[in-house]
Structure formats: structure tokens, C-alpha cells
Amino acid sequence: MEPGTLTGGRQLNAWSVGRRARFASPHVLHAVVTLRGFKMPEIMSPDQVFNRLVDGVSRLVDGDLSQVDALANLYADRTYVVHPMSHGVRPLTSRADLRRHFAEVSARSRGMHFRAQDVRVHHTADPEVVVAEFTYRGTVPGSPLAVACIFVLHVRDGKIVESRDYIDHVAFARAAVREGVSE
């Protein structure tokens, strides 16, 4: 069978150009896809997305401003992110909201340095959802910092579509006030 033909000599539609297709019957498609010179981008698992997220946040507070875009790009165009322990904070519902949020985090965290430690990622019955427990440990100039966190991430096609980030913002605020750094 020639690429681009069906049984009976009908042509395949435009999406099949450059691919070979074989049909068992006119109603059942068995596609053998051959893509030469094209590598499909790898879709990250929820675990990988979580690890990139906490690593990126740590790098951001260390002053790596390239992380603002890198972190925002971990999220779907339309997303729903809430911080239930931060009362009065509106949900973040777009990648643009997340980009602004991460730029503000960078500005508020000057002098802080921390990494995610004691990480435990729990898988749920839904393969798109993970629950991650961890502690941000590090320093605010001259003082130790330990902030307990739990993130509930819903990741579809390698992008965060929903997240509930339970962060002990009071611990961040206490450390910032103690050392004169604005959270």
C-alpha cells in the first residue's frame, strides 16, 4: 500500500501526509506512524513536574530570574491555583497570573535561600494527581528557615491544570520580619 492511500484508493486527509496508514476495513483505522527527523517532545509525569516546580522556586529565590518564565510554563494556559492558607488571596487562573506571581515571589524573597527537603510524593487513584509533602529548609540572612508545605497537583499532558498549595506562610513571614526581609 502506498503512503496516503486507503483501501479502495481513497486519499488520506492532510494530517496523514508523510505517514503510512493501513486499514483493516474502511471503518477501523490501524495506523503505523512513521515520523522521520521529528522527535516528539517528552511529556513530564506529575512527579517530574513537581520536582521542576520546587527546584525552580528554589533557584528563583536564589536570584535566577529566568525561572519566572520557566515556572509559569509548567502550568497550562488556563489553570486554577489556590493557596488555602493565605486568606484573602485570589486564585491564579492563567499562565500570565502565574508569571506575575513568580515575579512577585522573586522580589519578596531577597536574602532567602532554601531547598525542598524531606520530600514525599504520594500517588493517588487518579494518575494525573499527586500529593507532595516537603519542607523548604534554608536561611534568611543569619537565621534558619523551615517551612512545611503540601502541594496537591493535577497535571495533564505535562502541565499543571490545578494546584492547591498549602504553605506555612506564617513561618515565611516570621522569618522575614525577624530578619527585616519582606516576604
Buried (B, 14 or more C-beta within 10 A) or exposed (E): EEEBBBEEEEEBEEEBEEBBBEBEEEEEEEEEEEEEEEEEEEEBBBBBBBBBBBBBBBBBBBEEEEBBBBBBBBBBEEBBBBBEBEEEEEEBEBBEBBBBBBBEBBEBBEBBBBBBEEBEBEEEEEEBBBBBBBBBBBBBEEEEBBBEBBBBBBBEEBBBBBBBBBBBBEBBEBBBEEBEBEB
